[in-house]
Amino acid sequence: MRPLGRDAVGSRAGRPEDAVECKIPSISGTTSSTGLVVTRRALAPPEVTRRQGAPVTRPLRTALDLARVRPVDDAVVALDQFMRPGLVFLDEVRTAAAVATGRTAAGSGR
């Protein structure tokens, strides 16, 4: 299995804008360091899967997280990178974003 944490960051560790973001359980003692941004969020079981034995967020959750924390232009690019190969679809992104923010399509004036 490939290592996680600082070893997984590799050559990206030098650029803050390219830091790897990790979501971990709140009981973990792991902290942020150069090239690694640690955040703690509650994740529902359907939002998580495993890749090479490591827990990772599913594409929809990852896309929403990127859209939430990135500048608008970067968020659009990130969402496009998930939609282009069919990892997520615009209608499911809109629905999940509405649920996450407490908004509904009817309440948005659209």
N, C-alpha and C positions, 0 to 999 in steps of 0.2 A: 504494500500500500504506500502511496506517496505521502510524504509528511505534510502536516497541516501547520498553520501558524506562520512564523517568520520564514521558515524554509520554503513554504509554498509561495511566498511573495516573489522570491527570486530577484531578477534584475529590475523589477518595477519599484523597488523600495526607495529609489532616489527621488521620485517625483510625487509630491503630495497630491496632485490632481489625479494621479493614477493609483492611489492607494487601494488596496484590496479591502473591501468591507466585509466583516464577519458578524453575523447575528448569532448570539450565544445565549444559553439559559442564564437567568439572572443570578443563579447560585455559583456560576463559574468565577474564578478569580483572575481570568485572563484580562489584560488591559491593552489599550492601544499602544502602538509603537511606530517607528518609522516604517511607512509603507503598509501599515495594517491599522484599519479603523475598526474598533470593536463597538458594536451597539447591542443593546439588549431589548428585545421585543418579544411579546407573546406571539407565538406562531401556532395556529390551529394545525392539527395533524394533516389535513388535506393540503396544506401549504408547503409541506416538507416531503422530500423523497431522498433516496440515497444514490450517490454516484461513487463508484469505486469504494464502497463501504462507508463513505462519509455522508452525514446528513447535509443536504443543501435545499435551498428554497426552490420551489417549482418556478417555471418561467413566468407565469402570471404575477406571482408575488415579487419576484426579482424585478420585473418590468415596472411594477407599481412603485417599488422602493426607489428605483433609479429615477423615475419621474418625480418622485416626492423630494429628493435631495439635490437633484442636478438643476442648473440654470435651464430656462425654458428651451433654448436651442439644443442643448445637450440632451435634454429629456426627450425631445422629439426624435432626435437621431437614435437614441437608445431604444425607444419604442419601435421605431422603424426596423431596427436590427432584430427585434423579436418577431415583428409581424411579417417581414419579408419571407423568412423560411417557414412560416406557419406555426411558430411556437406559441403565439397568442393571436387573437383576433380582436379587431377594434371594438366590436360590440361587447365582448367580455371584459375588455379593459375599461370601457365606459361604465359598465354595470358595476364592476368591482370598485372602481374609483368612487362612484356614487354611494355605494354601501359604506366604503371606508370613511367618507367625509360626511355621511348622514344626509346626503342629497339624493333626490330621485330625479328621473328624467322629467316627470311632470312638474317638479318643483324648480327645475332649472330654467323654465321659460322657453324650452325648445319645443 
